[in-house]
Amino acid sequence: MQTQDLLNVFDRASEGAFVISQTGTIIGWNEAAQHVLGYARHQVLGRPCFDVFQPPPSVPTKCRPDCAILKAIAAGRPIHEHKLVAQRRDGATLHLSCSSVLLPLGERARGAVIIFRPEETEGGDSALASTPDGVLPSLAVRCFGSFEVFLGTMPVAEGPLWRPRVRALFKHLILSRHQPLPRSVLIERLWPGADEFVGRRNLKVLVHELNQAWEATLSSLGHEPQPLVAHSDGSYFLSPQVEMRVDVEQFQEAWLMGRRLEERGEPDRALVAYLQARDLYQGDYLAADVYEDWSVAARERLQEVYLDLSRRTARLLSEDGALDESIRHCREALAVDPCREDLHRDLMGYLARAGRRAEALRQYRVCRSVLWRELEAAPSSETEAVYQGILRGARDHANGDRIPALEKE
């Protein structure tokens, strides 16, 4: 497996990520890890992870050659929400939350991708937004669930200068950052039905407020102020000097990469890409704007991608024998769209393969009930066939207990 190719999946993620071998040697390091910890890739590759992730002297270390993460890798178990304290290269203290995705690194070797993010402490401290050499870090934008923006790891678009309409303008410009937004579109979205003269005046004032709020935020974080919004030929856009990573784009890129890897016959790497994409999906796209017409089409399209992604993830996990994980992914996807008959059918199959036939049969009844209640439809012939197969298997299993010949090898 090419570890740096693998890191390409994570390189544009807002979370820090690195690849370690079974012995804890760092063999891959993404850009966000550099932003959070202050170490460039060439400064950590080949070093033990427990050497890089050390806390201040006053804090007991969890990073040792026999740490919980390395033990879990050796046992073939993933890690979820492992907490540790580490020290940045510049000496700042970080409180991190880590999780892992297990990786095969050869016929017998095993490693993991460790994904980590800073957490705020009770006193409100978190990772610093500064980066080595004073370079302005990229904006990390989250659109799944609530809309959030981070500069490095510090939240942006908060405070008295960022009133709701200023945040709304910022959001629209971010979501359309690949092409300028015409003035008329912005006015209609921000002040529906407004007179053109009033709309132009309001927009001019709002753009000025947004630039002021942005420059004040940069100054408060120790960065040189610079303008955020530019305009040309009646359209507005964000300054090209402002780099950003948007979770929606990362989500789609990881999903498409997973599909390409599957087509190339690389299921292990495809699974890593799918898991990264699913981790980014933290709720419906722009959940606070659920009633805005301009967001509906994108929300529905991204939900379809998520459901497809969930099926693919569950299938690959099942091929590795991780049926409990396959079942969990199906249940989470059905919570998003309970009417997806293909997911009900997949879940029935995974439950049956896991020996949980009674649950599989109950899932069929849930499917039938939901389809009738929501769509006034009956299960398809394909779903009925899966149900009948599970039912026959349950009967054969029950009869097998009374037929000695079936127990002989």
N, C-alpha and C positions, 0 to 999 in steps of 0.2 A: 504494500500500500504506500502511495506517495503522500507523506504526511503534509507537505506544504500544499499539494493540491487539495487535500482535505481541509486545510485551514482557509482556503479560498471560500469555502462555504460560510465560514464564520468571520471572514476578514472585515466585512462591512457591518457586522452586528454591533448593536449598542453595548452589549455585554462583553466583558473581557473573556477570552477563550485561549486555551493552550492545550497542546497534546503532550502527554507523558507516556513513557514506556512503563512496563510493569514494575521496574525498579525505581520509578520516580524521576527519570531523566527527562528534561524538557526537550522535545523534538519539534515543536511548533508553537508559534506565538503570534497572536493577531494584533491589529492596530489598536483596538480598544483596550487591550491589556497594557499596551504601552502608555496610553492616555491615563489609565487608572493608577498604575504602579510607577510610571516614569522610567521604565527600563526599555530600551530598544531591543529588537529581536536578537541582534548579534551579541548583546550583553547577557542573554539568558540561555540561548541554545546550548545544549550539552551540560548544563548545570542541573543538580538535583532540585526538584521543586521545593523541598524542605529547606533548601539554602536560600532561595529567593523569597519565599513567603515566611519571613520571620517577624515576630512582633517586637515592640520596644522591649528593652531589658526588664522593665518592671512588670511585664505581662507573661504569664506562663505560656509556653509554646505548645501548639497542637501539631505543628509540622515537624514530624520526625520520620525516620526510615520505616517505623512501624505504625504510622498514623492510620486513622480510620479509612481514609480514602484509598491508600495503597493496599490495605487489607481487603477492602471491598473489591478492588480490581483483581487481586489474586483469587478471590472467591467467586468472581464472575457476577458480582452484584453492582447495580448502579447506586449512586449516592444522590439523595434529594435534600436540599436545604441544610447543608453542613455549614456551621458558623465558625468563623475564625477571625483573629485579629492579626493584621500584617502591617508592615511599615513601608511606606513609599521610599523611593530612592532619595527624596529630599528630606526624609525624616518624619513626615506626617503620618499619623496613625489612621489606619483604615479598619472598619468593621465590614467584613465580607460575608456574603452568602454564596455558597458553592453548590453545584450539582454536577453530575458526570454522565457521559454517554460512553458505554463500553465499546471498545474497538478491537477487532482482530488485527494483529500486526505481523502476521505470518502463520505458518501451520500450527505452531504451538504457543507463540507469544501473544500476549494480550496487553492492551493499553487503554487509554481513555482520553476523551476530550473533557476537560474541566471548564465549565462555564461559571463565571463569578461576576458579582455586581456589588458595589458598595451599598451599605445600609446606613441610614441615619441612626445615631445614638440617641439616648433619652435627652441629652443636652442639645440635640439638633446638629451635632457635628457630622460631617460626612467627608467623602473624598474631595480634595481640592479640585478646582476647575483648571488650574494652571497646568501647562505641559512643558516638557523640556525646551529650553532655549526661548521661552516666552511665546511660542507659536499658539495662535488662537485655535483651540480644539474645534472639531466639527460639532455642529448641532445634531443632537439625537432627538428625533421626533417620533412620538408614539401616537398612533391614530386608532389602534385597536383598543376598545374600551373607552376610557377618558382620554381627551386630547392633552398631551403633555410634551413639553420641550425642555431639553437639557443642554447646557453648554458644558461639554466634558461630562461631569457627573453632577453638576449643580443645576437645580431647576430654574428655568427662565419663564417669562410671561406670568410672573406672580408679583403681587404688591400693588400699592395704590395707583401707580402710573399705568398698570396694565388693566384698565377697566374692561368690561366684557366686550365692548365693540372694538376696542384696540386689539384684543386677543382674537376676535373674529376676523378682522382684516389680516392679521398675521397668519391665521390658519388658512384663509383662502389663498394667500400668496404662496404659502408653503405647498399646498396641494396642487397648485398650478405652476410650480417653479420651472417646469420645462418649457413653458410658453407664456408670454405676457398675457395678463388679464385685461381685456378692454374695460375702460372706465364705465361704460354702460352696464356691463355684467356685474361689476362690483357694486354699483349703486343699487341695482335691482336686488342683489342678495342682501345688502346691508340695510337698505331703506326701501322695501318693496312699495312700488306705486308712487315714489317721491317725484316731485317736479324736477325737471332736468337741472334748472339753475340751482335749486336748493340741494339737490344731490351732489352736484359738482363742488359746491361750497363745503358741504359736509365732508366729502371725501378728501378734499385738500387739507382740511383741519385734522382729519383722522390720520392721514399719512404723516403729517407733522408730529402728531402725538406718538405715533408708533416709532418714528425715528428717535424722538426724545427718550422714550422708554427704553429702547434698545441701547442707546449710547449711555444712559445712566446705568443700565445693567452691566455693560462692559466695564465701565469705570469702577463700579462696586466690586468687581471681581479682579481688578488690577490690570485690565487690558486697555489698550489705546482705543478711544471711541472712534467709530467709523459708521457711515450711513448704512442703513439696511435696505431702504426702498428706493428704487429708481423708476423713472417713467420716460416713455418715448412714444410719439405718434398716438397719443390718447390711450396708452396702455401702461399698466404698472407691473413691476416684477422685482424680485429680490436681487440684491447686489450679487453678481457672480463671484465676488470675493468671499462670500459666506458659504462655506461647505456644510453639507448636512447629510445625515443618514436617516432615512424614513423607514419605519418598521414595515409599512405596506410594501414598499419596493423590495426590502430584504426578504419578506415573506414570499413574494412571488418569485424572486430569483432563486431562493432555496428550493421551492416546489419544482420549478422548471429544471433546476440542476438535478434534483432527485429523479425526475422522469428521464432525463438524458442518461444518467448513470444506470438506471434500470434497463434502458434500451441497449446500453453497451454491456450488459451482463455483469454489473458490479453492484449487487444488492446491498452489501455491507455499507458501502459509501452512500448509496441512495438512501438507506435508512437514516444515516447521520444527517443528511440534508433534510429529510422529511421531519425528523425530530426537532431540528433547529427551526424549521418553519412553524411547526405546531407550537413551539415554545413562544414564538412571537405573537401568536393569535391569542390575545388576552381579553377577548370579548368582541362584540359586533363593532364594525367600522364606525367610528365617530358616534358612539351610542347616545351622546347628548343631542345630536342633530337628527335623530331618527325620523322626525316629521318634516325635515327639509327636503324638498323635491330634488335638489341638486345632488343629494347624497345617496338616494335610494338605489340607483342602478349600480353604483360602485359597491354598496353594502351587499346587495344580493349576489353580485358576481364574486366577491371575495368569500362570501359564505359558501358558495358552490365549490370554490377552490379548497376551502377548509374541509368540506365534507369528502371531496375526492382524496385529499391528502390523508385524512383520517383512515379511509379504507385502505389506501396503499400502505400506510404505516402499520396498521393492524395485520395486514397480510404478510408483510415482511417479518414482523415480529413472530407471527405464528410459524413461519418457516424455520425460525430459529428455536422454536419450542417455547417461546415466551407467551403462552396462551393467556395467562392472567393479564399481561399488559395489553394484548390484543383486545380482550374483553373490555378493559378500562377505556381504551381509545374509542371503541364502538359506543359505549355508554355515553361518553362525553360528547361525541358527535350527535347522538340521538337527542341529547339535551338541547342542542342547537336547532335541530329539525326532526321532531318526533315522527314525521310522516315519511321519512326516507325508508322505503321498504327494503332496498338493497342492504342498508345497514342493519335492519332487524334480521334479515336473512343471514348476513355475515355473523352477527352476534349469536344467533341460534347455532350456527355451525361450530363456532369456537367453544361455546359452552358444552356442546355435545362432545367435541374432541377432548375437552378437559375432564370428561366424565361427569359433568353436571347436567345430566339429561333432564331432570325435573325442571331445572331453571330454563333449559332450552325450550321445553314445551310450554312453560309459562310465558316465555318471551314471544312465542307464536301467538298466544292469546292476547298479550299486550298489543302486538302488531295489528291483529285483527280488530281489536277494539278501537285503537287510534284511527285506523284507516276508515272505519265506518263512522266514527264520531266526527272526524274532521273533513272527510272527503265523500262519505256515503259510498265507499268502495270496498270490495272484498279483496283479500290477498290474491296475488297473481298465481298462475299455475306453477311458476318456478318456486315461489315460496311454499306453496302446498306440497310440492315434491320434496323440498327440504324437510318440512314438518313430518311427512309420512315416513321419510327415511329415518329420522330421529325416533319416531314412534316405533318403527320396526326394530331399531337398534335397542330401544329400551325393553321391548318385549323379549327379544333374543337374549339380552343380558339377564333378565329376570329368569327366563327358562333355563339358561345355562347353569344356574346354581343348582338345578335339579337333574342335570344330565351329566353324569360322570365322564362320558366319552369326550365332552367338550373341554374338560380339564386336563386331559392327557396330552402329552406332547408327541 
